[in-house]
Amino acid sequence: RLVYLRSGVVTASQHLVDAKRPVAFVADGESWASSIGLSATEILLRNGVQQSWIDNEAKIGTRFVLALFDDDGAIWPATWDGLERVVDTYYAGDIANKMKKHWPTLRSHTWDQLETLEKTSFSAVEEKDGQMTPEGYLQGEDSVFNARRFLANSLS
């Protein structure tokens, strides 16, 4: 899970895991170790964070924190396979079924490539329509763009 502390916000109000989300994803030590030698920005980019978001957070003085966890046996890898397992487990039924055909494209396309295919940005859609809730995903157009929005808003 990416943990960040925004300047001027009471530390006690910062949350590692949103209570409305069933899981949190964290990168394992091997993933972080493979990023050694990269800048902090490059590490965040390799872990799926958008450049525009990083830039905006840096402008307001956000501090990023690395959180480490012991493996208690209930941890799934923060990979596409792990993500698919989470959806199949916590969103079994309609959502998992709707997601099935989108996994190959999600695995093979970056955030930027999906925006190019959709001819819009995720942030523009978020600003216009708000976050993609599980209910919104079920009711919305069956597209890989909406599948990625669901993952970003419901799990990350």
C-alpha positions as CSV (number, residue, x, y, z in Angstrom):
1,R,0.0,0.0,0.0
2,L,1.3,3.4,-0.9
3,V,1.3,5.4,2.3
4,Y,1.5,9.2,2.1
5,L,1.2,12.0,4.6
6,R,-0.1,15.3,3.4
7,S,1.3,18.5,4.8
8,G,-1.1,20.1,7.4
9,V,-3.2,17.0,8.0
10,V,-3.2,15.5,11.4
11,T,-1.1,12.3,11.4
12,A,-3.6,10.5,13.5
13,S,-6.2,10.9,10.7
14,Q,-4.0,9.3,8.1
15,H,-5.1,5.7,7.2
16,L,-3.1,2.9,5.8
17,V,-6.2,1.0,4.7
18,D,-9.5,2.6,3.8
19,A,-12.2,1.0,6.0
20,K,-14.4,0.7,2.9
21,R,-11.9,-1.4,1.0
22,P,-11.6,-5.1,1.6
23,V,-7.8,-5.3,1.0
24,A,-4.6,-3.3,0.7
25,F,-1.8,-4.0,-1.7
26,V,1.8,-3.7,-0.8
27,A,4.9,-4.5,-2.8
28,D,7.2,-7.2,-1.4
29,G,10.8,-6.7,-0.5
30,E,12.0,-8.1,-3.8
31,S,9.9,-5.6,-5.7
32,W,11.4,-2.7,-3.7
33,A,14.9,-4.2,-3.9
34,S,14.7,-4.3,-7.7
35,S,13.9,-0.6,-7.6
36,I,17.1,0.3,-5.7
37,G,19.1,2.8,-7.7
38,L,16.0,4.5,-9.0
39,S,14.7,7.9,-7.9
40,A,11.7,8.0,-5.6
41,T,9.6,9.2,-8.6
42,E,10.8,6.3,-10.8
43,I,9.9,3.8,-8.0
44,L,6.4,5.3,-7.7
45,L,6.0,5.2,-11.5
46,R,7.0,1.5,-11.7
47,N,4.4,0.8,-9.0
48,G,1.6,2.2,-11.1
49,V,1.3,5.8,-9.8
50,Q,0.6,8.5,-12.4
51,Q,3.2,11.2,-12.9
52,S,0.6,14.0,-12.7
53,W,-0.6,12.7,-9.3
54,I,3.0,12.6,-8.0
55,D,3.7,16.1,-9.3
56,N,0.5,17.5,-7.6
57,E,1.3,15.8,-4.3
58,A,4.8,17.1,-4.3
59,K,3.5,20.6,-4.9
60,I,1.4,20.5,-1.7
61,G,4.2,19.0,0.4
62,T,3.1,15.4,0.6
63,R,5.6,13.0,2.2
64,F,5.7,9.4,1.1
65,V,6.4,6.6,3.6
66,L,7.5,3.0,3.0
67,A,5.5,0.6,5.2
68,L,6.8,-3.0,5.8
69,F,4.7,-5.9,6.9
70,D,5.5,-9.4,8.1
71,D,4.1,-12.3,6.0
72,D,1.3,-13.8,8.1
73,G,0.4,-16.3,5.4
74,A,-2.7,-14.3,4.3
75,I,-0.7,-12.1,2.0
76,W,-1.1,-12.4,-1.8
77,P,1.4,-11.0,-4.1
78,A,0.8,-7.5,-5.5
79,T,0.8,-8.8,-9.1
80,W,-1.9,-9.0,-11.7
81,D,-2.4,-12.6,-10.6
82,G,-2.8,-11.5,-7.0
83,L,-5.2,-8.7,-8.1
84,E,-7.3,-11.1,-10.1
85,R,-7.5,-13.4,-7.0
86,V,-8.6,-10.5,-4.9
87,V,-11.4,-9.6,-7.3
88,D,-12.5,-13.2,-7.6
89,T,-12.5,-13.5,-3.8
90,Y,-14.0,-10.2,-2.6
91,Y,-16.1,-9.3,-5.6
92,A,-17.2,-12.8,-6.6
93,G,-20.2,-13.0,-8.9
94,D,-21.2,-10.1,-11.2
95,I,-18.1,-7.9,-10.8
96,A,-15.6,-10.8,-11.1
97,N,-17.5,-12.1,-14.2
98,K,-17.6,-8.6,-15.8
99,M,-13.8,-8.2,-15.2
100,K,-12.8,-11.6,-16.7
101,K,-12.5,-10.5,-20.3
102,H,-10.5,-7.4,-19.4
103,W,-7.6,-9.0,-17.5
104,P,-5.5,-9.7,-20.6
105,T,-5.6,-6.0,-21.7
106,L,-5.2,-4.8,-18.1
107,R,-2.0,-6.9,-17.8
108,S,-0.6,-5.7,-21.1
109,H,-1.4,-2.0,-21.1
110,T,-0.1,0.8,-19.0
111,W,-2.3,3.5,-17.5
112,D,-1.2,5.9,-20.2
113,Q,-1.9,3.4,-23.0
114,L,-5.5,2.9,-21.6
115,E,-6.0,6.7,-21.6
116,T,-4.8,6.8,-25.3
117,L,-7.2,4.0,-26.2
118,E,-10.1,5.8,-24.5
119,K,-9.1,9.2,-25.8
120,T,-9.5,10.8,-22.4
121,S,-7.7,10.8,-19.1
122,F,-8.7,9.0,-15.9
123,S,-8.5,12.2,-14.0
124,A,-10.9,14.0,-16.4
125,V,-13.4,11.2,-16.1
126,E,-13.0,11.2,-12.3
127,E,-13.6,14.9,-12.2
128,K,-16.7,14.6,-14.4
129,D,-18.2,11.4,-13.0
130,G,-16.6,10.9,-9.6
131,Q,-15.0,7.7,-8.5
132,M,-16.0,4.3,-9.9
133,T,-17.8,2.4,-7.1
134,P,-18.6,-1.3,-7.4
135,E,-22.2,-0.4,-8.1
136,G,-21.1,2.1,-10.7
137,Y,-18.9,-0.5,-12.4
138,L,-21.8,-3.0,-12.6
139,Q,-24.1,-0.4,-14.1
140,G,-21.5,1.3,-16.4
141,E,-20.3,0.5,-19.8
142,D,-18.4,-2.8,-20.1
143,S,-15.0,-1.4,-21.0
144,V,-11.4,-2.0,-20.0
145,F,-11.2,1.7,-19.1
146,N,-14.0,1.3,-16.6
147,A,-12.5,-2.0,-15.3
148,R,-9.2,-0.1,-14.6
149,R,-11.2,2.7,-12.9
150,F,-12.9,0.2,-10.7
151,L,-9.6,-1.3,-9.7
152,A,-8.0,2.1,-9.0
153,N,-11.0,3.4,-7.0
154,S,-12.0,0.2,-5.1
155,L,-8.7,-1.5,-4.4
156,S,-5.8,1.0,-4.5
